[in-house]
Amino acid sequence: MYETVRGLAEAGHRVTVLAINTPKHHQPSGVLDHLGPSVQLVTVDVDTRIRPLAALKNLFFSQDSYLLARFYSEEFFTKLTELLREDPADVVQFEGTFVAPYLRLLHQAFDLQVPELEPLPPLVLRAHNLEHTIWQMLAERAGNPLKKWYLRQLAQRLASFEQAELPRFDAIAAITEQDGARLRQLGCAAPIAVIPASFDLSRLTPDPATRPQPRTVFLIGSLNWLPNLEGLAWFLREVWPQAHAELPQLELHVAGSHPPAHLTQRPPGQDNVFVHGFVESAPAFMQHYELMLVPLLSGGGMRVKVVEGLALGKPILSTPLGAEGVAARDGENMLLRATPAAWLATLRDYYHGRLPLAELGRAAARTAHDEYDTCQVTGRLLDLYRAVGAGLVPVAAPSA
C-alpha cells in the first residue's frame, strides 16, 4: 500500500489516504509526510482487537463476518463521505476485503442523495487476497474438530460476503493470476487486471560487504498471521527434526513481529533454532543468512517478503503455494517443493554444496527488477483507472 501511494505521488498525482488506525499497527499522523505535499494522510482510530465475548455473540446471533465487523466504524464512514464531499476524487481505491463493507454504505449514501455528495467516482478494489480461501485452507488442516468447525464458519461467512459484494466494484486489481481467476468464479464481471505488488527496488540492493553465514536457512514474516504460524509449525514438525539429525551444523533463523510465547520461550539455539522476533531491517536480516524458506500451506495473494528476497538475490526454497503470484520458475529463480521428503532432500543438497546458489540468486534478482518495480506497476494501475472512466490528470510534474 505504501508503494502504491508513493508511486502515484511520484507520477504527479495527489493522493489522500484514509486509514483505519488500529492498536496493532498504530501510526503517527505524520508517518507519510516525507512523501511530500501531494500526499495527505487522514487516520481514524478503530479498536479492531478480537474480543472473545463479541466473537461468541456474533457467532450465534448474527450471520455477518466477525472478521469484517471489527473494521466497521461509523466515524470512519463519516470521514470518508466528508472527504468525498469536500474534495471529490477521480477514483477511490479500497485496499482489501476488510474495508470492502464501506462500498455498500457509499452506494446507499449516494442513492439516498446525501446532501452535497457528488456522483461517485469509479470505485476500485485492490484485492490483496481472496480472504475466504485462506480460512478454508486453515479449516481443512485444523486437527481439533471444534476449531475446524469454527474456522469453517469464518470461511463461509467471508465467502458469502465476498461473493455478494466484490462483484459490485467498478474494477478490481488482483495481485495474482490465481486470485483473478477466483474473482471471476465469484461472478465479478467488472474489469479485472492482474497487477502485482510493487517495490522500491532501490532500497533492496545487496550490501557487498555482508557475507551470509554458510549452512544457515531463515524464515521471516509476521508471526501473528495464522498461515505463517501454520507453515512454521509444519516445518518444525515435519522437516526440521530429521534435517537437524542428519545435518548437525545447519542453523534455522526465524524473524518476525509478534512471535507467540511458545517461540519466544524457546531456549536460543535449541536444536540449532534461533528465534529473533522483530528485526529493525528485514533486508539486513535476510543478507546475514543464506537460504530463504517459505513453507506456506495456506494463503492467497502475493508474499511481499518473497519478492524482497528475490530482489536481494537470495536463493529461495518454497512450497508451490508460497510462491503463488510470483514469477517463479523452479530450478531457475526459485526452488519449489511440496512434501516434507522433498524439502529434506533439498536441504541435504544445500548442506553438501550441491545447489547452484549463485545462479539462483542472480536469476532471482533479475526477476524482481523485471516484474515488480514501483514505476512500472504504477503505470499498470493508472491504465486500469482510465479504463473505468477515471479522468486522471497529474497535478504536478512527475518526480524525476
Secondary structure, 3 states (H helix, E strand, C coil): CHHHHHHHHHCCCCEEEEEEECCCCCCCCCCCHHHCCCEEEEEEECCCCCCHHHHHHHHHHCCCCHHHHCCCCHHHHHHHHHHHHHCCCCCEEEECHHHCHHHHHHHHHHHCCCCCCCCCCCEEEEECCCHHHHHHHHHHHCCCHHHHHHHHHHHHHHHHHHHHHHHHCCEEEECCHHHHHHHHHCCCCCCEEECCCCECHHHCCCCCCCCCCCCEEEEECCCCCHHHHHHHHHHHHHHHHHHHHHCCCCEEEEECCCCCHHHHCCCCCHHHEEEEECCCCHHHHHHHCCEEEECCCCCCCCCHHHHHHHHCCCCEEECCHHHCCCCCCECCCEEECCCHHHHHHHHHHHHCCCCCHHHHHHHHHHHHHHHCEHHHHHHHHHHHHHHCCCCCCCCCCCCC
